[in-house]
Amino acid sequence: MANPVVVDLTASVTKASGVMESATVLINGIQAKVDAAVAKAIENGATEAELEPLRALSTELGADSDALSAAVAANP
């Protein structure tokens, strides 16, 4: 018979890994939408200076995604 503590811990780790993976996908999707909006804004005449806050947001989202991905990979 499996130890209930081990069973609960295993379920918690599995759930956390799934949540982290889902969060990574979500962050990547948001980053892609920000990048697409920036590209469209440039096409429509926006300047790089006007869009710098969005570019910074995209960079931050990329770093967050990388950190989550590293956490998932380190804790399979």
Backbone as CSV, one residue per row, in Angstrom:
resi,resn,N_x,N_y,N_z,CA_x,CA_y,CA_z,C_x,C_y,C_z
1,MET,0.850,-1.169,0.000,0.000,0.000,0.000,0.902,1.241,0.000
2,ALA,0.598,2.173,-0.881,1.388,3.392,-1.012,1.146,4.309,0.181
3,ASN,2.205,4.961,0.576,2.118,5.932,1.663,1.275,7.114,1.195
4,PRO,0.224,7.484,1.938,-0.651,8.576,1.505,0.072,9.919,1.378
5,VAL,1.084,10.138,2.186,1.842,11.388,2.098,2.577,11.452,0.766
6,VAL,3.165,10.341,0.371,3.879,10.286,-0.906,2.905,10.447,-2.067
7,VAL,1.761,9.827,-1.974,0.742,9.944,-3.020,0.291,11.393,-3.153
8,ASP,0.015,12.044,-2.022,-0.414,13.445,-2.048,0.679,14.352,-2.587
9,LEU,1.911,14.117,-2.171,3.032,14.930,-2.639,3.231,14.756,-4.139
10,THR,3.142,13.547,-4.623,3.284,13.281,-6.055,2.191,13.988,-6.847
11,ALA,0.979,13.946,-6.352,-0.135,14.629,-7.028,0.081,16.140,-7.029
12,SER,0.574,16.680,-5.927,0.824,18.126,-5.852,1.910,18.556,-6.824
13,VAL,2.968,17.770,-6.923,4.059,18.101,-7.847,3.578,18.014,-9.287
14,THR,2.811,17.001,-9.602,2.277,16.858,-10.952,1.384,18.039,-11.306
15,LYS,0.528,18.433,-10.369,-0.361,19.573,-10.600,0.440,20.860,-10.781
16,ALA,1.453,21.062,-9.961,2.278,22.273,-10.056,3.010,22.327,-11.389
17,SER,3.531,21.209,-11.834,4.229,21.171,-13.128,3.278,21.526,-14.255
18,GLY,2.068,21.001,-14.198,1.071,21.321,-15.217,0.706,22.794,-15.213
19,VAL,0.590,23.358,-14.030,0.275,24.784,-13.907,1.419,25.618,-14.472
20,MET,2.659,25.259,-14.147,3.807,26.014,-14.651,3.887,25.941,-16.175
21,GLU,3.647,24.762,-16.714,3.675,24.607,-18.170,2.564,25.448,-18.814
22,SER,1.391,25.433,-18.208,0.280,26.235,-18.729,0.591,27.726,-18.654
23,ALA,1.213,28.137,-17.559,1.584,29.547,-17.406,2.606,29.954,-18.463
24,THR,3.541,29.074,-18.756,4.544,29.362,-19.790,3.872,29.558,-21.142
25,VAL,2.939,28.689,-21.479,2.208,28.815,-22.746,1.428,30.124,-22.779
26,LEU,0.789,30.464,-21.670,0.026,31.707,-21.589,0.929,32.919,-21.767
27,ILE,2.046,32.938,-21.066,2.971,34.070,-21.164,3.493,34.197,-22.591
28,ASN,3.852,33.074,-23.201,4.340,33.120,-24.585,3.267,33.657,-25.525
29,GLY,2.020,33.296,-25.292,0.927,33.789,-26.126,0.732,35.292,-25.978
30,ILE,0.819,35.769,-24.741,0.696,37.212,-24.517,1.855,37.938,-25.180
31,GLN,3.055,37.414,-25.023,4.222,38.039,-25.641,4.070,38.099,-27.159
32,ALA,3.576,37.045,-27.767,3.371,37.025,-29.217,2.354,38.088,-29.644
33,LYS,1.305,38.254,-28.846,0.296,39.271,-29.179,0.864,40.682,-29.039
34,VAL,1.671,40.909,-28.014,2.308,42.220,-27.849,3.225,42.486,-29.037
35,ASP,4.022,41.487,-29.400,4.944,41.654,-30.532,4.186,41.933,-31.835
36,ALA,3.063,41.245,-32.040,2.258,41.477,-33.243,1.660,42.878,-33.238
37,ALA,1.222,43.334,-32.070,0.661,44.684,-31.972,1.727,45.736,-32.248
38,VAL,2.938,45.511,-31.767,4.043,46.436,-32.025,4.338,46.484,-33.525
39,ALA,4.412,45.325,-34.144,4.687,45.280,-35.586,3.604,46.025,-36.369
40,LYS,2.362,45.826,-36.006,1.253,46.498,-36.688,1.316,48.007,-36.451
41,ALA,1.644,48.410,-35.236,1.753,49.832,-34.934,2.863,50.481,-35.753
42,ILE,3.964,49.792,-35.923,5.062,50.317,-36.745,4.614,50.451,-38.193
43,GLU,3.893,49.446,-38.682,3.351,49.515,-40.048,2.459,50.742,-40.221
44,ASN,1.770,51.122,-39.162,0.837,52.247,-39.212,1.461,53.579,-38.804
45,GLY,2.791,53.597,-38.674,3.478,54.860,-38.454,3.928,55.177,-37.039
46,ALA,3.735,54.282,-36.114,4.219,54.529,-34.757,5.745,54.512,-34.757
47,THR,6.316,55.249,-33.837,7.775,55.301,-33.744,8.281,54.291,-32.722
48,GLU,9.563,53.958,-32.839,10.185,53.051,-31.878,10.092,53.628,-30.468
49,ALA,10.280,54.941,-30.342,10.210,55.584,-29.018,8.816,55.431,-28.407
50,GLU,7.799,55.568,-29.217,6.423,55.419,-28.720,6.153,53.992,-28.262
51,LEU,6.808,53.045,-28.902,6.533,51.641,-28.618,7.499,51.014,-27.623
52,GLU,8.469,51.786,-27.152,9.467,51.238,-26.227,8.835,50.581,-24.998
53,PRO,7.800,51.161,-24.385,7.194,50.479,-23.227,6.652,49.088,-23.578
54,LEU,6.109,48.938,-24.771,5.611,47.622,-25.180,6.754,46.655,-25.474
55,ARG,7.819,47.158,-26.053,8.994,46.305,-26.292,9.586,45.842,-24.958
56,ALA,9.624,46.748,-23.975,10.128,46.377,-22.646,9.220,45.320,-22.008
57,LEU,7.917,45.467,-22.180,6.976,44.474,-21.665,7.219,43.121,-22.321
58,SER,7.430,43.107,-23.619,7.694,41.862,-24.333,8.968,41.198,-23.814
59,THR,9.987,41.990,-23.587,11.245,41.453,-23.057,11.030,40.859,-21.666
60,GLU,10.266,41.555,-20.845,9.969,41.057,-19.498,9.167,39.755,-19.553
61,LEU,8.197,39.698,-20.434,7.416,38.465,-20.588,8.308,37.311,-21.039
62,GLY,9.233,37.592,-21.950,10.161,36.551,-22.401,11.019,36.034,-21.259
63,ALA,11.495,36.935,-20.406,12.303,36.529,-19.253,11.479,35.694,-18.271
64,ASP,10.230,36.092,-18.051,9.349,35.321,-17.165,9.106,33.924,-17.720
65,SER,8.884,33.848,-19.010,8.662,32.555,-19.652,9.891,31.674,-19.536
66,ASP,11.061,32.265,-19.767,12.303,31.506,-19.653,12.494,30.969,-18.240
67,ALA,12.193,31.804,-17.231,12.337,31.382,-15.843,11.388,30.240,-15.507
68,LEU,10.154,30.341,-15.968,9.192,29.258,-15.725,9.610,27.975,-16.435
69,SER,10.068,28.115,-17.663,10.513,26.939,-18.414,11.684,26.263,-17.713
70,ALA,12.606,27.060,-17.202,13.758,26.507,-16.479,13.305,25.795,-15.218
71,ALA,12.320,26.368,-14.516,11.807,25.734,-13.303,11.143,24.400,-13.619
72,VAL,10.389,24.356,-14.690,9.731,23.114,-15.095,10.778,22.064,-15.469
73,ALA,11.784,22.484,-16.233,12.826,21.538,-16.658,13.631,21.027,-15.476
74,ALA,13.850,21.872,-14.469,14.648,21.481,-13.309,13.880,20.578,-12.337
75,ASN,12.573,20.570,-12.464,11.737,19.798,-11.542,10.752,18.926,-12.293
76,PRO,11.274,17.959,-13.070,10.358,17.124,-13.856,9.469,16.237,-13.012
